[in-house]
Amino acid sequence: MQVTRGVMIDGPETADRDDAVWVARDGAGWSLTVHIADVAAVVPLGGAVDAGARRMITTRYLPEGGHVPMIGAGEARATLREGVAQPTLRVTVAFDADGEAVASDVARGVLSEGAARTYPQAAAALRDPDDPLHTMLTHAHELSRVLLSRRRAAGALAFYDLLQGFATTEEGNLVRLGGALRNAGYMIVQELMIAANEAVALWVAEHDVPILFRNHRASAVAPSRDELLEDLSSFAAETGNRVLVEKRLAMLMRPATYAPTVTGHYALNLPAYTHATSPLRRYPDLVTQRMLFAAADGAPPPYSLDQLTEMAEGINATIRQRRQATSDRHRDQARRQTRRVLDTAPLAQVDSDTFHRVVKLAVTEDVPREGLAEELVRRLADDVLAPRTICHVLFDAEGDAWRLLKERLGDWLAEEPSRAVTGLSVYAQDVMGGPISDEHVAWTVEATGTTQQPRFTARVALRLGSLGHESPGRTAASKKDARSHAALTLVCALAGIADRSRDDVELPEPPSPAARARQVPADRHPVMAVNEYAQLGVISGLTFDYERDGTPHEPVFTCTASAVLAGSGLPMSGTGTAGAKQAAKTTAAADLRKRIKA
């Protein structure tokens, strides 16, 4: 009998071992074998244990440690164990040197020699050439790195920072990793399981075997994939706000769902994906395992397409309900904690996030605690008040109790009107419940002045679903100022406070030619200086004319710089003579500039 080997790599406390992996070099590429515990043999379809597993859907892991097995006492018999030959579902995949899967198969198998390692132990074996698993784990590490690079290049939202302890989930969300997961062992397992699940999905599609696929999509308001990848790049380089990137991805990625039809997986950027490698702890994996065994054995499928559809809908609904219940519980806990801070804690001592929650609760309940307004103003003066907190008071607080504070915030915006542009973005994001684009905040800027007296008129329109707001035009000497004051007038309107914007429609008296001439620095190169005079309207009709004299070997150039002085119409000229044409031009320009200044 052929010896088949595999390594179970899990967390230090893991008792439910679903899978074992083995990687070998295959020419320039690799071969991957994944042995998955035969849970179907332990949990008969339609029995009491199966019914209980279907109700649980997943194994429940307890906060204090330990777990409640999805299949109850059957877990001890079904889990993969060291030193015990066990039947398995075997998935094999051949990869070329670039990490592309070139062949795959799904069949019954036997794991005759299984070894168990924790994530840290697997990482240590990579560093120890004397470890009996060093060679295999080295191949596995090489393959996992190639697979990760290939996924990233294809546009998957894939990221690991094992030093800081961050990684993306299958659904593209950033999560924090515990200490035991911050190593190469964890990355090996994640990449090989994704590859195995993808291989199963493609194999069943090729062989026309219905299973429960794992489908995923992004929010309808999600930006382009390239922008999301830029977010991950900024997170990796720590060039952006990491908390903001986490929240942004969580907001944009929709929960994945199960279905017997394929719609693709957005975060992994795969045409088809499934869950097949964890039948001990996920009921959809057990359902898929039963369908795969039937296909491998040439037996009738244990589920009809209608049954798979009904099951998928029930599982998705239960997961949604549990997720909502968890969210509600966390929200209630956070609200109670915020209420304690609002009622009792010294506000000056709370951090920015807690203070924002306190303000939000006070605005929602319309009961500003004594001292809250003073603390808001203090943080505003110290420039430590978060823009979202400012906007929450401006746009959501109502009633006389907030009036003076909102007017003070309006004065603060007027001190630097560009702040209002940020305020509009925050307002739009809150209304849309996610990121915004140029379609949501649309600007128009027109040039309305002259070359000598530039003026720009800006307007901004918010198009937020069924809601629409538009500012009146605001004119200023620069595009930035015009945009800032257009934003300021709209923010004031949305906040219900007095308009602080400025509208410089009237053009001031044009400066005299002498005043415009003084705008050119004294140390400016003469040729550049007279050209700037022409641009500023100090002179017009600037020309340079040349005459050549002397011998071919010793030429002499005479340049005449001519112009007309603005206002008076007085013709002026300067001359310069030198052995080089450019030198003569410089001298002539210097002479003309002297006459203009005089």
C-alpha positions in Angstrom: 0.0 0.0 0.0 1.4 3.4 -1.0 2.2 5.6 2.0 0.4 9.0 1.9 1.6 11.7 4.2 0.2 15.0 5.3 0.8 17.7 7.9 -2.1 19.2 10.0 -1.1 22.8 10.7 -3.4 24.6 13.2 -3.5 26.8 16.2 -2.0 25.6 19.6 -5.4 24.9 21.1 -7.0 23.2 18.1 -8.8 19.9 18.7 -10.8 19.7 15.4 -8.3 19.0 12.6 -10.1 19.1 9.3 -7.2 18.9 6.8 -3.6 17.9 6.2 -1.4 19.2 3.4 1.6 17.9 1.5 3.6 19.8 -1.1 6.3 18.4 -3.4 8.3 19.8 -6.2 7.1 18.7 -9.6 9.7 19.7 -12.2 9.7 23.5 -12.2 6.3 23.6 -10.4 4.7 21.9 -7.4 2.1 19.3 -6.6 -0.3 20.0 -3.7 -2.3 17.3 -1.9 -4.9 18.2 0.7 -6.5 15.4 2.7 -9.8 16.4 4.2 -11.4 14.5 7.1 -14.1 12.1 6.1 -16.9 13.6 8.2 -19.6 12.3 6.0 -18.8 8.7 7.2 -19.3 9.8 10.9 -22.4 11.9 10.4 -25.0 10.0 8.4 -27.3 12.2 6.3 -30.7 12.7 7.9 -29.7 11.5 11.4 -30.0 13.3 14.7 -26.4 14.4 14.6 -26.8 15.8 11.0 -29.9 17.7 12.1 -28.1 19.2 15.0 -25.2 20.2 12.8 -27.5 21.8 10.3 -29.1 23.9 13.1 -25.7 25.0 14.4 -24.2 25.6 10.9 -20.7 26.1 12.5 -18.7 25.0 15.5 -19.1 27.6 18.2 -15.8 28.8 19.7 -16.1 30.3 23.2 -14.4 33.6 24.2 -12.9 31.9 27.3 -11.5 29.1 25.2 -12.8 25.7 24.2 -15.6 25.1 21.7 -18.9 23.5 21.1 -18.5 21.0 18.3 -20.9 21.2 15.4 -21.2 17.4 15.2 -21.0 16.9 18.9 -19.2 13.8 20.2 -18.6 12.6 16.6 -15.8 15.2 16.3 -13.4 13.0 18.2 -13.9 10.1 15.7 -13.9 12.3 12.6 -10.9 14.6 13.3 -7.6 13.8 11.7 -5.1 12.3 14.2 -1.4 11.5 14.2 -0.4 7.9 13.9 -3.8 6.7 12.6 -4.6 5.8 9.0 -7.8 7.5 8.1 -10.1 7.8 5.0 -10.2 11.3 3.5 -11.5 13.4 0.7 -8.3 13.9 -1.4 -7.8 17.1 -3.5 -4.7 17.2 -5.7 -3.6 20.2 -7.7 -0.6 20.6 -10.0 0.9 24.1 -10.3 3.4 25.4 -12.9 6.3 27.7 -11.9 4.1 30.7 -12.0 1.5 29.3 -9.6 -1.1 28.5 -12.3 -3.2 25.4 -11.6 -2.7 23.1 -14.6 -4.4 20.0 -13.4 -6.6 19.0 -10.4 -8.6 16.0 -9.1 -11.0 15.2 -6.4 -11.3 11.6 -5.1 -11.5 9.4 -2.1 -8.1 9.0 -0.3 -6.4 7.6 2.7 -4.0 9.6 5.0 -1.7 6.9 6.2 0.9 9.1 8.0 -0.4 12.3 9.5 1.8 14.7 11.5 0.4 17.6 13.6 2.2 21.0 14.0 1.1 24.3 15.3 1.5 27.5 13.2 4.6 28.5 15.3 6.1 25.0 15.1 5.6 24.9 11.3 7.4 28.3 11.0 10.2 27.0 13.2 10.6 23.9 11.0 11.1 26.2 8.1 14.2 27.7 9.8 15.6 24.3 11.0 17.2 22.2 8.2 17.3 19.3 10.6 13.6 19.2 11.1 12.1 16.1 9.3 9.4 18.4 7.8 11.8 21.1 6.8 11.9 20.2 3.1 8.2 19.7 2.6 7.4 22.9 4.5 10.0 24.8 2.4 8.2 23.7 -0.7 4.8 24.6 0.8 6.2 28.1 1.8 7.6 28.6 -1.7 4.2 27.7 -3.3 2.2 29.8 -0.9 4.3 32.9 -1.7 3.9 32.3 -5.4 0.2 31.8 -5.0 -0.1 35.0 -3.0 1.9 37.0 -5.5 -0.3 35.6 -8.3 -3.5 36.5 -6.4 -2.3 40.0 -5.8 -1.3 40.5 -9.4 -4.7 39.3 -10.5 -6.4 41.9 -8.3 -7.4 39.9 -5.2 -7.7 41.9 -2.0 -4.9 39.9 -0.4 -2.6 41.2 2.3 -0.5 39.9 5.2 1.5 41.9 7.8 2.8 39.2 10.1 5.0 41.6 12.0 2.2 44.0 13.0 -0.4 41.2 13.0 -2.8 42.1 10.2 -4.3 40.1 7.3 -7.3 40.1 5.0 -10.0 37.6 5.2 -11.5 35.8 2.2 -14.1 38.6 2.2 -11.5 41.3 1.9 -11.8 42.6 5.5 -8.8 43.4 7.6 -8.5 41.5 10.8 -5.9 41.4 13.6 -4.0 38.3 14.1 -3.2 36.7 17.5 0.4 36.0 18.4 0.2 32.3 17.3 -0.9 33.4 13.8 1.9 35.9 13.1 4.2 33.6 11.2 4.7 31.8 7.9 2.8 28.7 9.1 -0.4 30.7 9.1 0.2 32.1 5.6 1.0 28.7 4.2 -2.3 27.2 5.4 -4.4 30.2 4.3 -3.0 30.2 0.8 -3.1 26.4 0.3 -6.7 26.3 1.5 -7.8 29.0 -0.9 -6.1 27.1 -3.7 -7.7 23.9 -2.7 -11.2 25.4 -2.4 -10.8 27.1 -5.8 -9.7 23.8 -7.3 -12.7 22.0 -6.0 -15.0 24.8 -7.4 -13.5 24.5 -10.8 -13.5 20.7 -10.7 -17.2 20.5 -10.0 -18.0 23.1 -12.6 -16.1 21.0 -15.2 -17.8 17.8 -14.1 -21.3 19.3 -13.7 -21.6 18.5 -10.0 -23.9 20.8 -8.0 -22.5 21.9 -4.6 -22.8 24.9 -2.4 -20.6 27.6 -3.9 -19.3 30.5 -1.9 -20.2 33.8 -3.7 -19.1 37.3 -2.8 -19.7 40.8 -4.0 -18.8 44.4 -3.1 -21.2 47.2 -2.2 -22.8 49.0 -5.1 -21.0 52.2 -4.0 -17.6 50.6 -3.8 -14.9 52.3 -5.8 -12.8 50.6 -8.4 -10.7 47.5 -7.5 -7.6 49.6 -8.1 -8.6 52.1 -5.5 -9.2 49.4 -2.9 -5.8 47.9 -3.7 -4.3 51.3 -3.2 -6.0 51.4 0.2 -4.3 48.1 1.1 -1.0 49.4 -0.2 -1.2 52.5 2.0 -2.2 50.2 4.9 0.9 48.1 4.3 3.2 51.1 4.0 1.5 52.8 7.0 1.1 55.9 4.9 -2.6 56.2 5.6 -5.0 56.0 8.5 -5.1 52.3 9.2 -8.3 52.5 11.2 -10.0 54.3 8.4 -8.8 51.7 5.9 -10.2 48.9 8.1 -13.6 50.6 8.4 -13.7 51.5 4.8 -13.2 47.9 3.7 -15.6 46.6 6.3 -18.2 49.0 5.0 -17.6 48.2 1.3 -17.4 44.4 1.4 -20.7 42.5 1.6 -20.9 39.2 3.5 -20.3 36.2 1.3 -23.2 33.8 0.8 -23.8 30.2 -0.2 -25.7 29.1 -3.4 -25.8 26.1 -5.8 -25.1 28.6 -8.6 -21.9 30.5 -9.3 -21.7 34.3 -9.4 -18.0 34.6 -8.5 -16.0 35.9 -5.5 -15.2 39.6 -5.6 -12.5 39.8 -2.8 -10.6 36.8 -4.1 -11.3 37.9 -7.7 -12.1 34.3 -8.7 -14.8 33.1 -11.1 -15.8 30.2 -8.8 -15.1 29.4 -5.2 -16.4 27.1 -2.5 -15.9 25.9 1.1 -14.8 22.3 1.1 -11.8 22.0 3.5 -13.5 22.4 6.9 -16.4 19.8 7.1 -15.8 19.3 10.9 -16.6 22.9 11.7 -18.8 24.2 8.8 -22.0 22.5 7.7 -21.8 23.8 4.0 -18.4 22.0 3.7 -20.1 18.8 4.9 -22.9 19.2 2.4 -20.3 19.7 -0.4 -18.3 16.7 0.8 -21.3 14.4 0.4 -21.8 15.7 -3.1 -18.1 15.2 -4.0 -18.0 11.6 -2.6 -21.1 10.8 -4.6 -19.6 12.1 -7.8 -16.3 10.3 -7.1 -18.1 7.0 -6.5 -20.5 7.4 -9.4 -23.4 7.3 -7.0 -26.6 9.4 -7.1 -26.3 12.8 -5.5 -27.6 12.9 -1.9 -29.3 16.3 -2.5 -31.4 17.7 -5.4 -30.8 21.2 -6.8 -34.0 22.4 -5.0 -32.8 21.0 -1.7 -29.4 22.7 -2.1 -31.2 26.0 -2.9 -33.4 25.7 0.1 -30.5 24.8 2.3 -28.4 27.6 1.1 -31.1 30.2 1.7 -31.7 28.9 5.2 -28.0 28.9 6.1 -27.6 32.5 4.7 -30.7 33.7 6.6 -29.5 32.2 9.9 -26.0 33.6 9.4 -27.5 37.1 8.7 -29.6 36.9 11.9 -26.7 35.8 14.0 -24.5 38.6 12.6 -27.2 41.1 13.3 -27.7 39.8 16.8 -24.0 40.1 17.5 -23.9 43.6 16.0 -26.9 44.6 18.2 -25.3 43.2 21.3 -22.0 45.0 20.6 -23.9 48.2 19.9 -25.8 47.9 23.1 -22.7 47.3 25.1 -21.0 50.3 23.5 -24.0 52.5 24.1 -24.1 51.5 27.8 -20.4 52.2 28.1 -20.8 55.6 26.3 -23.7 56.4 28.6 -21.5 55.9 31.6 -18.8 58.2 30.2 -21.4 60.8 29.3 -22.9 60.7 32.7 -19.8 60.4 34.9 -16.4 60.5 33.3 -14.2 63.7 33.1 -14.7 64.6 29.4 -11.2 66.2 29.1 -9.6 62.8 29.8 -11.4 60.7 27.2 -9.8 59.8 23.9 -11.0 61.1 20.5 -13.0 58.0 19.6 -14.8 57.9 22.9 -15.5 61.6 22.9 -17.0 61.2 19.4 -19.3 58.5 20.7 -20.3 60.7 23.7 -21.1 63.6 21.4 -23.1 61.3 19.1 -25.1 60.0 21.9 -25.8 63.5 23.3 -26.9 64.7 19.8 -29.1 61.6 19.4 -30.8 62.1 22.7 -30.7 65.9 22.5 -29.4 66.2 26.0 -26.0 68.0 26.0 -24.4 67.3 29.3 -23.2 70.2 31.3 -19.6 70.9 30.2 -19.9 69.2 26.9 -20.1 72.4 24.8 -17.1 73.8 26.7 -15.1 70.6 26.1 -16.0 70.8 22.4 -14.8 74.4 22.1 -11.6 73.5 24.0 -10.8 70.7 21.6 -11.7 72.9 18.7 -9.2 75.5 19.9 -6.5 72.9 20.5 -7.1 71.5 16.9 -7.8 68.0 18.3 -11.5 67.8 17.5 -12.1 65.2 14.8 -13.9 66.4 11.6 -16.6 63.8 11.9 -17.4 65.0 15.5 -17.7 68.6 14.2 -19.9 67.5 11.3 -22.1 65.4 13.6 -22.9 68.5 15.7 -23.3 70.8 12.7 -25.6 68.6 10.6 -27.4 66.4 13.2 -27.8 68.5 16.4 -31.1 70.3 16.6 -32.8 72.7 19.1 -31.8 75.8 21.0 -29.4 73.9 23.3 -27.0 73.4 20.4 -27.6 76.8 18.6 -24.6 78.8 20.1 -22.2 75.8 19.7 -23.2 75.4 16.0 -22.7 79.1 15.4 -19.2 78.8 17.0 -18.4 75.9 14.7 -19.5 78.0 11.8 -17.1 80.8 12.8 -14.4 78.2 13.0 -15.1 77.1 9.4 -15.0 80.7 8.2 -11.5 81.1 9.6 -10.3 78.6 7.1 -13.1 78.0 4.5 -11.3 75.0 2.9 -12.4 73.1 6.0 -15.9 73.2 4.6 -14.9 71.1 1.6 -14.1 68.3 4.1 -17.4 69.0 5.9 -19.3 68.4 2.7 -17.5 65.1 2.0 -18.3 63.8 5.6 -21.9 64.8 5.1 -22.2 63.0 1.8 -20.5 59.9 3.1 -22.9 59.8 6.0 -25.9 60.1 3.7 -24.7 57.5 1.3 -23.5 55.2 4.0 -20.1 54.7 2.3 -17.5 56.2 0.1 -18.4 58.9 -2.4 -17.2 59.9 -5.9 -17.4 62.9 -8.2 -20.9 61.8 -9.1 -22.0 62.5 -5.5 -20.1 65.8 -5.0 -19.9 67.6 -8.3 -18.0 70.9 -8.8 -18.2 73.5 -11.5 -15.6 76.3 -11.7 -15.6 79.0 -14.4 -13.0 81.7 -15.1 -14.8 85.0 -14.8 -12.0 87.6 -14.5 -9.2 88.8 -16.8 -5.6 87.8 -17.3 -4.5 90.7 -15.1 -7.3 90.3 -12.6 -8.2 86.5 -12.4 -11.5 85.6 -10.9 -13.2 82.2 -10.7 -16.8 81.3 -9.8 -17.4 77.9 -8.2 -20.6 76.0 -7.5 -21.0 72.6 -5.8 -23.9 70.2 -6.1 -24.6 67.2 -3.9 -26.4 64.3 -5.6 -27.1 61.8 -2.9 -29.7 59.4 -4.1 -33.1 61.0 -3.8 -31.5 64.0 -2.0 -30.0 66.9 -3.9 -28.4 70.2 -2.7 -26.7 72.9 -4.7 -24.8 76.0 -3.6 -25.1 79.4 -5.2 -22.0 80.6 -7.1 -19.1 82.0 -5.1 -16.4 84.1 -6.7 -12.8 84.5 -5.6 -9.3 85.3 -7.0 -8.3 81.6 -7.0 -10.0 78.4 -7.8 -9.3 77.0 -4.3 -10.9 80.0 -2.6 -13.9 79.9 -4.9 -14.5 76.2 -4.1 -14.0 76.7 -0.4 -16.6 79.5 -0.2 -19.0 77.6 -2.3 -18.6 74.7 0.1 -18.9 77.0 3.1 -22.2 78.5 2.0 -23.7 75.0 1.4 -22.4 73.7 4.7 -24.0 76.7 6.5 -27.3 76.0 4.8 -27.3 72.3 5.6 -26.4 73.2 9.3 -29.1 75.8 9.5 -26.7 78.6 10.6 -25.9 82.0 9.2 -23.9 82.1 5.9 -20.2 82.9 6.5 -19.1 82.7 2.9 -17.6 85.5 0.8 -18.5 86.4 -2.8 -15.9 88.7 -4.4 -17.8 89.4 -7.6 -16.7 93.0 -8.1 -13.2 93.4 -9.6 -11.0 95.8 -7.7 -9.4 98.7 -9.4 -6.5 97.4 -11.6 -3.1 98.2 -10.2 -1.1 100.8 -12.0 1.7 99.8 -14.4 4.2 100.9 -11.7 2.6 98.7 -9.1 2.6 95.8 -11.5 6.2 96.3 -12.3 7.1 96.1 -8.6 5.7 92.6 -8.6 8.8 91.5 -10.5 11.7 90.8 -8.1 14.8 93.0 -8.6 17.1 90.1 -9.0 15.1 88.5 -11.8 17.2 87.9 -15.0 16.7 90.9 -17.4 15.2 88.9 -20.2 12.8 87.1 -17.9 11.9 90.4 -16.2 10.8 92.2 -19.3 8.9 89.2 -20.5 7.0 89.2 -17.1 6.4 93.0 -17.6 4.7 92.0 -20.9 2.6 89.3 -19.1 1.5 91.7 -16.4 0.5 94.3 -18.9 3.2 96.8 -17.9 4.4 96.9 -21.5 3.1 95.6 -24.9 4.5 94.8 -28.2 7.9 93.5 -26.9 10.3 92.6 -29.6 14.1 91.8 -29.9 15.9 92.8 -33.2 19.5 92.0 -34.0 22.3 93.4 -36.2 25.6 91.6 -36.9 28.9 93.3 -37.5 32.7 92.5 -37.2 34.5 89.6 -38.8 33.4 86.0 -39.2 35.8 85.0 -36.4 35.0 87.9 -34.2 31.4 88.9 -34.7 29.7 91.7 -32.9 25.9 91.6 -32.2 23.7 94.5 -31.4 20.3 93.8 -30.0 17.5 96.3 -29.7 14.6 95.5 -27.2 11.5 97.6 -28.0 8.1 97.9 -26.3 5.3 100.3 -25.7 4.6 101.5 -22.1 1.1 100.7 -21.0 -1.2 103.6 -20.2 0.9 106.4 -21.8 1.6 104.6 -25.2 5.2 105.8 -25.0 7.5 103.8 -27.1 10.7 102.7 -25.3 13.8 100.7 -26.3 17.1 99.5 -24.9 20.2 98.4 -26.7 23.1 96.0 -26.0 26.2 95.0 -27.9 28.3 91.9 -27.3 30.3 89.1 -29.0 27.4 86.6 -28.5 23.8 87.0 -29.5 22.4 86.0 -26.1 24.7 88.3 -24.3 23.6 91.2 -26.5 19.9 90.3 -25.8 20.6 90.3 -22.0 22.2 93.7 -22.1 19.4 95.2 -24.2 16.8 93.7 -21.9 18.6 95.2 -18.9 18.7 98.6 -20.6 15.0 98.5 -21.4 14.1 97.5 -17.9 16.1 100.4 -16.5 14.1 102.8 -18.8 10.8 101.2 -17.8 11.5 101.6 -14.1 12.6 105.2 -14.6 
